[in-house]
Structure formats: structure tokens, C-alpha cells
Amino acid sequence: MASKAPWDEIHDTLPRFDAYPPGVNAPVLPDRASLDAPGAPRRSCLCGRVTYVVAAQPLRSHNCHGSRCRKARPAAHASNLFTAADGVRFTRGEDLLVFYKVPDAKHFAQVFCRTCGSPLPRIDRNRGIAVVPMGSLDDDPAMRPQAHMFVGSKAPWYDIADDLPQHAEYPV
């Protein structure tokens, strides 16, 4: 749990380990140093070729359990932070961003690093927001997820173990 995301609270009763569990003979790698100026918040893709800064205050944050978010993040849910569209600034590798819009979706799209495939912030100028995948945040964003969205289509194998509000779809 030493590398656990600072914004993620674990509420289940599964076993926890600071490194690999006993019997797994694998080295523990140190956290990567900041890729930008010393002291700058670390926000990046897996390979480190794309870095960015969230310069504006977060507006909201939630865990999305919809099938599109689950597939885009290969996980039980996507944890997303929302800020103003002009609140995200790419500091390196913006030319490596790939944008994929699901053809039949009104708003859903995915932005990712062309090299490593990591999800990265999507700036939606039409709605005035930036959607930041919280998994790409190396440092604490000072905001925790506030609700679970689209739990009506959550993965059947995943149990929500916290007390956050749950919405079957996106609340109006």
C-alpha cells in the first residue's frame, strides 16, 4: 500500500501488502522522480513522455462504473477529476496524445498516450471542462471522489464498499 493513490480510500477487507505478497519474488521499484521542474506536481503517463499540470481548482470528482469507463480504464470503475477546460496544461508530449470518440456517444471520448496507452486528460471545450483520469495523478489532488455514477451498469463482480452516494445514471 506504500504506492497507493493518496486520494483512494480502501474500504474492503481484502489482504493488504506494502509490496508484493509473500511468495512473489519480484523487486519493488522506487517511485519515479518528478519529470518537470523540481517541486512541480507529477502528473504523467506510464512512459513519462506526456506530462501535464492541473492549474485550476478541481470542480468535482467521481467514480464512474459505466461500461465505457470500465473498458477505457480496464478496471471496476474510472476515477475522474473535473476542472475547467483551460485548467489543464500539457508540459511535455502533447503531440503524442491520441483522441478517440466513441461514434454513438454524446460526450464519451478517450485521450491516451500514443506510446504507452495510458489514459490522459480530455479537454472538452464545448462543455468547458477537462476530464482528468485520477490514475494519471502521481500527487494528491486534494479532492476525493464524491459519488459513484452509473452504478446501474457496474461490473457484477465488484462490490462498492464505501458510503459515497450512488447514482444509477448521471444525476441531473
Backbone torsions as a table, in degrees:
resi	resn	phi	psi	omega
1	MET	NA	1.6	-178.3
2	ALA	-64.8	-27.3	-179.5
3	SER	-104.4	12.2	-179.4
4	LYS	-60.1	143.2	176.6
5	ALA	-58.8	132.4	-176.4
6	PRO	-64.4	-22.5	-178.1
7	TRP	-89.2	-6.2	-175.1
8	ASP	-97.6	124.8	176.0
9	GLU	-103.4	129.0	-179.9
10	ILE	-96.1	123.4	-175.4
11	HIS	-114.9	-3.4	-178.2
12	ASP	-88.0	-178.1	-176.4
13	THR	-109.9	17.5	178.9
14	LEU	-67.9	154.9	178.1
15	PRO	-61.0	148.8	-179.2
16	ARG	-124.2	142.3	-179.8
17	PHE	-137.6	141.9	175.9
18	ASP	-77.1	-16.4	178.3
19	ALA	-142.4	-154.8	176.2
20	TYR	-68.0	149.9	-179.8
21	PRO	-67.9	161.7	178.4
22	PRO	-53.1	140.3	179.5
23	GLY	94.8	-11.7	177.0
24	VAL	-99.8	112.8	-176.9
25	ASN	-94.2	83.8	-179.1
26	ALA	-140.6	144.3	-179.5
27	PRO	-73.9	147.2	174.2
28	VAL	-94.2	122.4	-178.1
29	LEU	-90.0	143.5	178.6
30	PRO	-70.8	157.3	174.9
31	ASP	-62.8	146.0	-179.7
32	ARG	-73.7	140.6	176.4
33	ALA	-69.9	163.1	178.4
34	SER	-57.2	137.5	-178.9
35	LEU	-90.3	-13.1	179.8
36	ASP	-108.6	-155.5	-178.0
37	ALA	-56.8	145.3	178.0
38	PRO	-53.7	134.8	179.9
39	GLY	85.6	-11.2	179.7
40	ALA	-72.3	143.8	177.5
41	PRO	-59.1	142.0	179.8
42	ARG	-92.7	118.5	175.7
43	ARG	-142.9	119.6	-171.1
44	SER	-163.9	173.7	174.1
45	CYS	-86.8	177.4	-177.3
46	LEU	-62.6	-41.9	-177.4
47	CYS	-83.2	-12.2	177.6
48	GLY	82.7	4.3	-179.5
49	ARG	-79.9	-20.0	176.0
50	VAL	-116.5	124.3	175.6
51	THR	-128.4	156.8	-178.9
52	TYR	-154.3	167.3	178.1
53	VAL	-125.8	136.6	170.5
54	VAL	-96.6	103.1	-173.5
55	ALA	-91.8	-18.6	-178.4
56	ALA	-101.4	161.4	177.5
57	GLN	-65.9	140.7	173.5
58	PRO	-63.1	142.0	178.5
59	LEU	-93.3	-41.9	-180.0
60	ARG	-165.2	169.3	178.6
61	SER	-151.2	139.9	175.8
62	HIS	-152.8	164.3	174.9
63	ASN	-99.6	120.7	-179.4
64	CYS	-100.8	124.5	-178.3
65	HIS	-102.7	6.5	179.8
66	GLY	-63.6	154.6	-175.4
67	SER	-61.6	-35.0	179.3
68	ARG	-65.8	-45.0	178.8
69	CYS	-64.5	-40.6	178.7
70	ARG	-61.4	-43.2	-179.5
71	LYS	-70.1	-35.5	-179.3
72	ALA	-69.8	-27.0	-177.4
73	ARG	-112.6	8.1	-167.9
74	PRO	29.8	59.9	-177.8
75	ALA	-153.5	175.2	179.5
76	ALA	-64.9	-29.0	178.2
77	HIS	-160.9	164.5	174.4
78	ALA	-105.2	129.0	173.6
79	SER	-95.3	118.1	-176.2
80	ASN	-120.6	139.8	174.4
81	LEU	-109.4	136.0	-179.9
82	PHE	-113.8	137.7	175.9
83	THR	-143.9	179.6	178.8
84	ALA	-65.5	149.0	-178.1
85	ALA	-56.0	-37.0	179.7
86	ASP	-88.1	9.7	-177.8
87	GLY	-89.3	-2.6	177.6
88	VAL	-117.8	130.7	-180.0
89	ARG	-130.3	122.4	177.1
90	PHE	-78.2	131.9	-177.6
91	THR	-105.9	-13.6	177.5
92	ARG	-160.3	142.2	169.3
93	GLY	76.2	18.7	-179.1
94	GLU	-57.7	-28.1	178.7
95	ASP	-70.2	-10.5	178.8
96	LEU	-93.5	-1.3	-179.3
97	LEU	-75.1	137.0	175.4
98	VAL	-117.8	134.6	-179.1
99	PHE	-111.1	125.5	176.0
100	TYR	-125.0	121.8	178.2
101	LYS	-105.6	124.4	175.6
102	VAL	-65.5	121.9	-171.9
103	PRO	-53.6	-40.2	-176.1
104	ASP	-95.6	6.8	-178.9
105	ALA	-91.1	141.2	177.2
106	LYS	-71.1	-46.8	-176.2
107	HIS	-121.6	-25.4	-169.9
108	PHE	-66.9	130.3	173.6
109	ALA	-150.9	164.0	-178.9
110	GLN	-129.1	134.7	173.1
111	VAL	-116.7	134.7	-177.7
112	PHE	-148.9	163.4	178.4
113	CYS	-75.7	129.3	-179.9
114	ARG	-62.6	-29.1	-176.7
115	THR	-82.3	-52.4	-172.9
116	CYS	-109.5	-11.0	177.7
117	GLY	83.7	1.8	-179.2
118	SER	-62.8	136.3	173.5
119	PRO	-64.5	140.4	-178.5
120	LEU	-135.5	169.3	-176.7
121	PRO	-57.5	141.5	175.8
122	ARG	-114.8	124.7	-179.7
123	ILE	-98.5	118.3	-179.0
124	ASP	-108.8	89.8	-176.5
125	ARG	-65.1	-32.0	179.1
126	ASN	-61.5	-35.6	-180.0
127	ARG	-100.7	-4.6	176.9
128	GLY	73.2	25.1	-178.6
129	ILE	-128.8	159.9	167.9
130	ALA	-119.4	133.3	178.5
131	VAL	-103.9	115.2	-175.0
132	VAL	-108.2	117.2	174.8
133	PRO	-66.2	118.1	-174.5
134	MET	-64.2	-22.0	176.9
135	GLY	-65.7	-18.2	177.9
136	SER	-88.6	-1.1	177.9
137	LEU	-89.3	119.1	177.6
138	ASP	-85.4	-25.2	-177.4
139	ASP	-112.9	163.3	-176.1
140	ASP	-67.1	122.8	179.8
141	PRO	-81.1	-2.7	179.6
142	ALA	67.3	17.3	173.5
143	MET	-140.3	137.4	178.3
144	ARG	-104.2	155.0	173.8
145	PRO	-53.7	139.3	-174.6
146	GLN	-105.4	-15.8	-177.8
147	ALA	-165.1	166.8	172.6
148	HIS	-108.1	129.2	-179.7
149	MET	-111.0	153.7	176.5
150	PHE	55.9	38.2	178.6
151	VAL	-69.8	-13.9	175.3
152	GLY	-64.1	-18.9	177.9
153	SER	-124.2	26.6	-179.7
154	LYS	-66.2	160.7	178.7
155	ALA	-62.4	131.1	-177.0
156	PRO	-65.2	-20.3	-179.0
157	TRP	-88.4	-1.1	-177.0
158	TYR	-111.1	131.0	176.3
159	ASP	-108.0	128.4	176.3
160	ILE	-79.0	121.4	-172.2
161	ALA	-110.1	7.1	179.5
162	ASP	-107.7	-179.3	-177.0
163	ASP	-103.5	15.0	179.1
164	LEU	-65.5	150.8	175.8
165	PRO	-58.2	144.6	179.3
166	GLN	-119.7	134.6	-179.4
167	HIS	-124.0	130.1	-179.3
168	ALA	-60.7	-35.1	176.4
169	GLU	-132.4	-156.8	176.9
170	TYR	-85.4	127.2	-177.8
171	PRO	-66.1	145.4	-178.9
172	VAL	-85.4	NA	NA
